[in-house]
Amino acid sequence: MSNRSKSNIRRLKNRIQDITNNISRLYSRTFRRTSTSAIDTVDIDLTRVGNVSVDAIGATESTRVGNVTEMSNLEIRDQYEDWTREYAQRNLKWLEDGVAHEKYVMDEKIDVWHIATEMFIFPALRQLLNDTLPNRTFVNGVEIGCGTVTFFDHLNIENPILVDLAPDYCTFMASKGWKVLNENIENLSIDSDSQDIVVCSETLNVVLSLETALKEVERILTPDGIFLVNVPWEFELAEYDGMLGSHLREFNEHNVEEKFPRWDILARGIIPQTVKPNGIPTINLILARSDVSSSN
């Protein structure tokens, strides 16, 4: 094949990818349920959050463009969803190209992006659940912010549902046979009082409204349901570039109960820094609604 033909094929592939991305963006904006709730200006310091592109992650020089305080709530939410989609596309492209393991400084190739979650967080969470509620079984469950892995590979339930804001992650998990919803945790289509267990790993630290997200979890969870959470633990936001879609709030010993005001923490387990050299510790939490657990 001539060099000219190869060049034409590359241009055609790039054009097809551009069209696919535009269709994905149009679809997610048109058909997916979005949130219009207020952004947590008390919980989030928007003055440190800039409009940063996914390509700029890890750059040695600041590439922040403006500050989100100069944007309307709608513009912030649009940018947040764009960043989330582009971040997923980048990670899946690395998987497709067979270089994802290099980003984690691993020797062997990996077939999921959220490898630390799969290797460390979920096994530890499953053990914590076994130790805390050894005889508990679940029929209906939802995992919100699944990415490329799911806790339901570690916990067998009858009717699992996965949810993610990024359309490409939804497509990736649907290709594995999972039922997936492309929705925002702040505005779910799932019926009220319908889920025995809700799982949310490394998502609550990036949502724009933690209060709204937790109210939605409370709404869909049965009164005696269990909420499994994993969030970054005891780290300083100041050490990270502020960007929509990335870390927006801290969780630590001083504020963890304040972050979950209507919940009782039944158990907790800290996961040390894993896989990535710049990884941060996280914590697994098992929660139950205060109004129910206190009456039992």
Secondary structure, DSSP 8 states (H G I E B T S, - for coil): --HHHHHHHHHHHHHHHHHHHHHHHHHHHHHS--------TTTS-GGG-EE--GGGTT-SS---EEEGGGS-HHHHHHHHHHHHHHHHHHHHHHHHHT-HHHHTT-SS--S-S-HHIIIIIHHHHHHHHHHHSTT---SEEEEES-TT--GGGTS--SEEEEEES-HHHHHHHHTTT--EEE-BTTB--S-TT-EEEEEEES-TTT-S-HHHHHHHHHHHEEEEEEEEEEEE-S--GGGS--BTTS------TTTHHHHSTTEEEEEEEEE---SSTT---EEEEEEEEHHHHTT-
